[in-house]
Amino acid sequence: MNNYFSSDFTLGILGGGQLGKMLLYETRKYDIRTIVLDPSAEAPCRISCNEFTQGDLMDFETVVNFGRKADIITFEIEGVNVDALKKLEAEGKKVYPSSKTLERIQDKGVQKDFYSSHGIPTAAFKKYPSKITFLEGLEKGEISLPLVWKSTTGGYDGKGVAVIRDQSAAEALPEIPCIAEELIPFKNELAVIVARNPSGEVKTYPVVEMEFHPEANQVEYVICPARIDASVAKKAREIAEKVSEAFEHVGLLAVEMFQTKNDEILVNEVAPRPHNSGHYSIEAAFTNQFEQHLRAILDLPLGETESKAGGVMVNLVGEEGYTGNVVYENIAEILKLNGVTPHIYGKRITRPFRKMGHVTIVNADLSEARRIAEEVKKKIRVISE
């Protein structure tokens, strides 16, 4: 085994946002040397890595030169130059998850085709190279409204995804390649995080349930364990494991799914990194998702994934109508509540619906945790000066 701890071994992290920052809590715990690349001088990661480089994650030379300084490279965001990762792999660098995994996931059209060819259940879809061909498809009746429109690349946090209910909404869409997906009437949106190391050890976390904000199309609450039947939970974990096996990923894979009205499980999309749906695990699980990602990419034994208690996570996003230097209102008020832990991501500037932090509520009684989460949501406000 390599000597990762208190040595010159260097882990390179592409992306310096909040996911990277939370991963650095764990590298600090293990005393693993880290370097981080991010386009922003204000990146949340800059304060806790050993060496911070400001640079473009999509620029080939920047990523290659950065990667050459590391022994193992990982990423906390999908928007990374894949050709640069391929070059680093060809030079003998370990990149986890691999360029091959990332390439299949970066483009949602490729991702959906991948599910179809691997017999993974997913909503019916059609790919279109442009808005014109998409509108022609509607006209010809190849697809019908209402439907879910997704840009094939570059979407995140509810951007690049829209439910299209009428012709005028279809005509207002941007001019980009897209997929049109059947609108699934579902009971629940679920997620399962799968961890896999290079030796082939695999573990899944319990199924979580995601409650969404109706307007922002962003997750408002993540509830673990999901309030679903045990047989549905078992099926969701098995499907997540099948997806993980098909992608042959190393590290974490967050698998987002729909539970249909007849309790079928359909895979919506995946993220090859720590994920919003796993933040509850920092306080509520035996091994949090960030430590697990580290264990996986370093080929160490994977940790226990079960929860110690019920956990509910509340996203803290910028309020509408506020842009500027951030102010967190009523943090002291929520700290008076039982089992509450806030995480502030370190972004100085707030904007409407920007992810600024999260709060975890841990309680032996899940319904009590959910009640306190509601109270947190009502009390706390992310506004500007």
C-alpha positions as CSV (number, residue, x, y, z in Angstrom):
1,M,0.0,0.0,0.0
2,N,1.2,3.5,-0.8
3,N,2.2,5.8,2.0
4,Y,-0.6,8.4,1.6
5,F,-0.4,9.8,5.1
6,S,2.0,12.4,6.3
7,S,4.1,12.0,3.2
8,D,4.8,13.7,-0.2
9,F,2.0,11.8,-1.9
10,T,-0.2,14.4,-3.6
11,L,-3.9,14.2,-4.4
12,G,-5.0,16.6,-7.2
13,I,-8.5,17.9,-7.1
14,L,-10.1,19.5,-10.1
15,G,-12.7,22.0,-8.9
16,G,-12.5,24.1,-5.8
17,G,-16.2,24.5,-4.8
18,Q,-18.0,23.3,-1.7
19,L,-17.7,19.6,-2.6
20,G,-13.9,20.0,-2.8
21,K,-13.9,21.9,0.5
22,M,-15.8,19.1,2.3
23,L,-13.5,16.6,0.7
24,L,-10.6,18.6,2.2
25,Y,-12.0,18.1,5.7
26,E,-11.2,14.4,5.2
27,T,-7.8,14.9,3.6
28,R,-6.9,17.1,6.6
29,K,-8.1,14.4,9.0
30,Y,-5.8,11.9,7.3
31,D,-3.0,14.4,6.6
32,I,-2.9,13.8,2.9
33,R,-1.2,16.5,0.8
34,T,-3.6,18.2,-1.7
35,I,-3.4,20.6,-4.7
36,V,-6.6,22.2,-6.1
37,L,-7.4,23.8,-9.5
38,D,-10.3,26.2,-9.9
39,P,-11.1,29.2,-12.1
40,S,-12.1,31.5,-9.1
41,A,-9.6,33.2,-6.8
42,E,-12.4,33.1,-4.2
43,A,-12.9,29.3,-4.4
44,P,-14.1,27.8,-1.1
45,C,-11.2,25.2,-1.3
46,R,-8.4,27.8,-1.4
47,I,-8.2,28.0,2.4
48,S,-7.6,24.3,3.2
49,C,-5.5,22.7,0.4
50,N,-1.7,22.7,0.5
51,E,-1.5,24.4,-2.9
52,F,-4.1,26.3,-4.8
53,T,-3.9,27.1,-8.6
54,Q,-6.3,29.4,-10.3
55,G,-7.0,28.2,-13.8
56,D,-9.6,27.1,-16.4
57,L,-10.8,23.5,-15.9
58,M,-11.7,23.2,-19.6
59,D,-8.3,24.3,-20.8
60,F,-6.2,21.3,-22.0
61,E,-2.8,22.6,-21.1
62,T,-3.9,24.0,-17.7
63,V,-5.4,20.7,-16.6
64,V,-2.4,18.6,-18.0
65,N,0.2,20.8,-16.3
66,F,-1.8,20.7,-13.0
67,G,-2.3,17.0,-13.1
68,R,1.4,16.3,-13.7
69,K,2.0,17.6,-10.1
70,A,-0.3,15.0,-8.5
71,D,0.0,11.2,-8.0
72,I,-3.8,10.6,-8.2
73,I,-6.3,13.0,-9.7
74,T,-10.0,13.3,-8.8
75,F,-12.7,16.0,-9.6
76,E,-15.6,17.6,-7.8
77,I,-17.3,18.9,-10.9
78,E,-18.1,17.3,-14.3
79,G,-17.1,20.4,-16.4
80,V,-13.5,19.3,-16.8
81,N,-11.4,18.8,-20.1
82,V,-11.7,15.1,-20.7
83,D,-8.9,15.0,-23.4
84,A,-6.5,16.4,-20.7
85,L,-7.5,13.6,-18.4
86,K,-6.9,11.0,-21.2
87,K,-3.4,12.5,-21.8
88,L,-2.6,12.3,-18.0
89,E,-3.8,8.6,-18.0
90,A,-1.6,7.9,-21.0
91,E,1.3,9.4,-19.1
92,G,0.6,6.9,-16.3
93,K,-1.4,9.1,-13.9
94,K,-4.3,7.6,-12.0
95,V,-7.5,9.5,-12.6
96,Y,-10.6,8.5,-10.6
97,P,-13.3,8.4,-11.8
98,S,-11.6,7.7,-15.2
99,S,-11.9,9.9,-18.3
100,K,-14.0,7.1,-19.9
101,T,-16.6,7.2,-17.0
102,L,-16.7,11.0,-17.1
103,E,-17.0,11.1,-20.9
104,R,-20.1,8.9,-20.8
105,I,-21.7,11.1,-18.1
106,Q,-20.8,14.6,-19.3
107,D,-23.2,14.4,-22.2
108,K,-26.8,13.5,-21.1
109,G,-27.6,12.1,-24.6
110,V,-24.6,9.7,-24.4
111,Q,-25.6,8.9,-20.8
112,K,-29.2,8.0,-21.8
113,D,-28.0,5.8,-24.7
114,F,-25.7,4.1,-22.2
115,Y,-28.7,3.2,-20.0
116,S,-30.6,1.8,-23.0
117,S,-27.7,-0.3,-24.2
118,H,-27.1,-1.7,-20.7
119,G,-30.7,-2.6,-19.9
120,I,-31.0,0.0,-17.2
121,P,-34.6,1.3,-16.7
122,T,-34.9,5.0,-17.7
123,A,-37.7,7.3,-19.0
124,A,-38.3,7.1,-22.8
125,F,-36.3,9.8,-24.7
126,K,-35.3,11.2,-28.1
127,K,-32.1,13.2,-28.9
128,Y,-32.1,16.3,-31.0
129,P,-28.9,18.1,-32.4
130,S,-30.6,21.5,-32.3
131,K,-33.7,23.5,-31.3
132,I,-34.9,23.5,-34.9
133,T,-34.9,19.6,-35.1
134,F,-36.6,19.5,-31.6
135,L,-39.4,21.8,-32.8
136,E,-39.7,19.7,-36.0
137,G,-40.0,16.6,-33.8
138,L,-42.9,18.2,-32.0
139,E,-44.6,19.2,-35.2
140,K,-44.3,15.7,-36.7
141,G,-45.6,14.1,-33.5
142,E,-42.4,12.2,-32.7
143,I,-42.7,13.6,-29.2
144,S,-45.7,15.2,-27.5
145,L,-46.2,17.7,-24.7
146,P,-45.9,17.9,-21.8
147,L,-42.3,16.6,-21.8
148,V,-39.0,17.2,-20.0
149,W,-36.4,19.1,-22.0
150,K,-32.7,18.8,-21.1
151,S,-29.6,20.4,-22.6
152,T,-27.2,17.6,-23.3
153,T,-24.3,19.4,-21.7
154,G,-23.6,22.0,-19.1
155,G,-26.7,21.7,-17.0
156,Y,-26.6,21.7,-13.2
157,D,-28.7,22.6,-10.1
158,G,-31.9,22.8,-12.0
159,K,-30.4,24.8,-15.0
160,G,-30.6,23.1,-18.4
161,V,-33.7,21.2,-17.4
162,A,-37.3,22.4,-18.0
163,V,-40.8,20.9,-18.1
164,I,-42.3,22.0,-21.4
165,R,-46.1,22.2,-21.3
166,D,-47.0,24.3,-24.3
167,Q,-45.7,25.4,-27.7
168,S,-44.7,28.9,-26.5
169,A,-42.4,27.4,-23.8
170,A,-40.9,25.1,-26.5
171,E,-40.2,28.1,-28.8
172,A,-38.5,30.0,-26.0
173,L,-35.9,27.3,-25.4
174,P,-32.2,28.1,-26.2
175,E,-30.5,27.0,-29.4
176,I,-28.5,23.9,-28.2
177,P,-28.4,20.1,-28.6
178,C,-31.0,18.6,-26.3
179,I,-33.0,15.5,-25.3
180,A,-36.8,15.3,-25.0
181,E,-37.8,12.9,-22.2
182,E,-41.2,11.5,-21.3
183,L,-42.7,13.3,-18.3
184,I,-42.9,10.6,-15.6
185,P,-45.7,10.9,-13.1
186,F,-43.7,9.8,-10.0
187,K,-44.3,9.3,-6.3
188,N,-40.8,10.0,-5.2
189,E,-37.4,11.2,-6.4
190,L,-34.8,9.0,-4.8
191,A,-31.0,8.7,-4.8
192,V,-28.5,6.1,-3.9
193,I,-24.7,6.8,-3.6
194,V,-22.5,3.9,-4.6
195,A,-18.8,3.6,-3.6
196,R,-16.4,1.4,-5.5
197,N,-12.6,1.1,-5.2
198,P,-10.1,-0.2,-7.8
199,S,-10.0,-3.6,-6.1
200,G,-13.7,-3.9,-6.9
201,E,-15.1,-3.5,-3.4
202,V,-18.6,-1.9,-3.7
203,K,-20.9,-0.4,-1.1
204,T,-24.2,1.4,-1.4
205,Y,-25.6,4.0,1.0
206,P,-29.3,3.8,2.2
207,V,-31.8,5.2,-0.2
208,V,-32.6,8.9,0.3
209,E,-35.7,10.8,-0.7
210,M,-35.5,14.3,-2.2
211,E,-38.1,16.9,-1.8
212,F,-37.9,19.7,-4.4
213,H,-38.6,23.4,-4.4
214,P,-41.5,23.8,-6.8
215,E,-40.2,26.9,-8.6
216,A,-36.4,26.6,-8.5
217,N,-36.3,22.9,-9.5
218,Q,-33.7,22.5,-6.7
219,V,-33.6,20.0,-3.9
220,E,-35.1,21.6,-0.7
221,Y,-34.9,18.6,1.7
222,V,-32.9,15.3,1.6
223,I,-34.4,12.7,3.9
224,C,-32.5,9.6,5.0
225,P,-33.7,6.9,5.1
226,A,-36.3,7.5,2.4
227,R,-39.9,7.0,3.6
228,I,-40.6,4.1,1.2
229,D,-41.3,0.4,1.4
230,A,-38.4,-1.9,2.1
231,S,-38.9,-3.8,-1.1
232,V,-38.7,-0.5,-3.1
233,A,-35.5,0.5,-1.2
234,K,-33.9,-2.9,-2.0
235,K,-34.8,-2.6,-5.7
236,A,-33.3,1.0,-5.8
237,R,-30.0,-0.1,-4.2
238,E,-29.8,-3.1,-6.6
239,I,-30.4,-0.8,-9.7
240,A,-27.8,1.7,-8.4
241,E,-25.3,-1.1,-8.1
242,K,-26.0,-2.3,-11.6
243,V,-25.5,1.3,-12.9
244,S,-22.2,1.5,-11.0
245,E,-21.0,-1.8,-12.5
246,A,-21.9,-0.7,-16.0
247,F,-19.9,2.6,-15.7
248,E,-17.0,0.7,-14.0
249,H,-16.4,3.9,-12.0
250,V,-14.0,4.3,-9.1
251,G,-15.0,6.7,-6.3
252,L,-18.5,7.7,-5.7
253,L,-21.5,7.6,-8.1
254,A,-24.7,9.3,-7.1
255,V,-27.6,7.7,-8.9
256,E,-30.8,9.8,-9.0
257,M,-34.0,7.8,-9.7
258,F,-37.8,8.1,-9.9
259,Q,-40.2,5.8,-8.1
260,T,-43.2,5.6,-10.4
261,K,-46.8,5.3,-9.4
262,N,-46.5,1.5,-9.7
263,D,-43.2,1.3,-7.7
264,E,-41.0,0.9,-10.7
265,I,-37.5,2.4,-10.4
266,L,-36.3,4.5,-13.3
267,V,-32.8,6.0,-13.4
268,N,-32.9,9.8,-14.1
269,E,-29.2,10.7,-14.1
270,V,-25.9,10.2,-12.3
271,A,-23.0,12.2,-10.9
272,P,-19.5,10.7,-10.6
273,R,-18.6,12.5,-7.4
274,P,-19.8,13.4,-3.9
275,H,-23.3,14.8,-4.2
276,N,-25.9,17.0,-2.6
277,S,-28.0,13.9,-1.8
278,G,-25.1,12.6,0.4
279,H,-24.5,15.6,2.6
280,Y,-26.6,14.2,5.4
281,S,-23.9,11.6,5.9
282,I,-21.4,14.0,7.4
283,E,-23.4,14.0,10.7
284,A,-25.7,11.0,10.3
285,A,-23.7,8.1,8.8
286,F,-20.8,6.0,10.2
287,T,-18.7,6.9,7.1
288,N,-19.5,10.2,5.4
289,Q,-19.6,10.4,1.6
290,F,-16.4,12.5,1.4
291,E,-14.3,10.1,3.5
292,Q,-15.8,7.2,1.5
293,H,-14.8,8.9,-1.8
294,L,-11.2,9.3,-0.5
295,R,-11.1,5.6,0.7
296,A,-12.4,4.5,-2.7
297,I,-9.9,6.5,-4.9
298,L,-7.0,5.5,-2.7
299,D,-8.0,1.8,-2.9
300,L,-8.5,1.6,0.9
301,P,-11.2,-0.6,2.5
302,L,-14.6,1.0,2.2
303,G,-16.3,2.2,5.4
304,E,-19.7,1.4,6.9
305,T,-22.5,3.1,5.0
306,E,-25.4,2.7,7.4
307,S,-26.7,5.7,9.4
308,K,-26.3,6.3,13.1
309,A,-29.6,8.2,13.2
310,G,-32.3,9.7,11.0
311,G,-30.9,12.6,9.0
312,V,-32.6,15.5,7.1
313,M,-30.6,18.0,5.0
314,V,-31.8,21.5,4.1
315,N,-30.1,23.4,1.3
316,L,-29.3,27.0,2.1
317,V,-29.8,28.9,-1.2
318,G,-29.7,32.7,-1.8
319,E,-33.1,34.3,-1.5
320,E,-34.8,35.9,-4.5
321,G,-34.2,39.6,-4.8
322,Y,-30.8,39.6,-3.0
323,T,-27.4,39.8,-4.8
324,G,-24.2,40.9,-3.1
325,N,-22.2,40.3,0.1
326,V,-23.9,37.5,1.9
327,V,-25.6,37.7,5.3
328,Y,-26.9,34.6,7.1
329,E,-29.9,35.7,9.1
330,N,-31.0,33.8,12.3
331,I,-28.1,31.3,12.4
332,A,-28.1,31.7,16.2
333,E,-31.8,30.9,16.2
334,I,-31.4,27.6,14.4
335,L,-28.4,26.6,16.6
336,K,-30.9,26.5,19.6
337,L,-32.7,23.6,17.9
338,N,-31.9,20.0,18.7
339,G,-29.5,18.1,16.4
340,V,-28.8,21.1,14.0
341,T,-25.4,21.5,12.3
342,P,-24.9,24.3,9.7
343,H,-22.3,24.1,6.9
344,I,-21.4,27.5,5.3
345,Y,-19.6,27.0,2.0
346,G,-17.5,30.1,2.0
347,K,-19.0,32.0,-1.0
348,R,-18.8,35.7,-0.3
349,I,-21.4,36.7,-2.9
350,T,-25.0,35.5,-2.8
351,R,-27.4,35.4,-5.8
352,P,-31.0,34.1,-6.0
353,F,-31.0,30.3,-5.7
354,R,-27.2,30.0,-5.5
355,K,-26.1,27.1,-3.2
356,M,-24.5,28.9,-0.2
357,G,-24.6,26.1,2.5
358,H,-26.7,23.4,4.0
359,V,-28.0,22.4,7.4
360,T,-28.2,18.9,8.7
361,I,-30.7,17.8,11.3
362,V,-30.0,14.5,13.1
363,N,-32.6,12.8,15.3
364,A,-33.4,9.2,16.3
365,D,-37.0,10.0,15.1
366,L,-37.0,10.8,11.4
367,S,-40.4,12.6,11.5
368,E,-39.0,14.9,14.3
369,A,-35.9,15.6,12.2
370,R,-38.2,16.5,9.3
371,R,-40.3,18.8,11.6
372,I,-37.1,20.6,12.8
373,A,-35.9,20.9,9.2
374,E,-39.1,22.8,8.4
375,E,-38.4,25.1,11.3
376,V,-34.9,25.7,10.1
377,K,-36.1,26.5,6.6
378,K,-38.6,29.1,7.9
379,K,-36.1,30.8,10.3
380,I,-32.9,31.0,8.3
381,R,-32.5,33.5,5.4
382,V,-29.6,33.9,3.0
383,I,-29.7,37.6,2.0
384,S,-27.2,40.4,1.1
385,E,-26.0,43.4,3.0
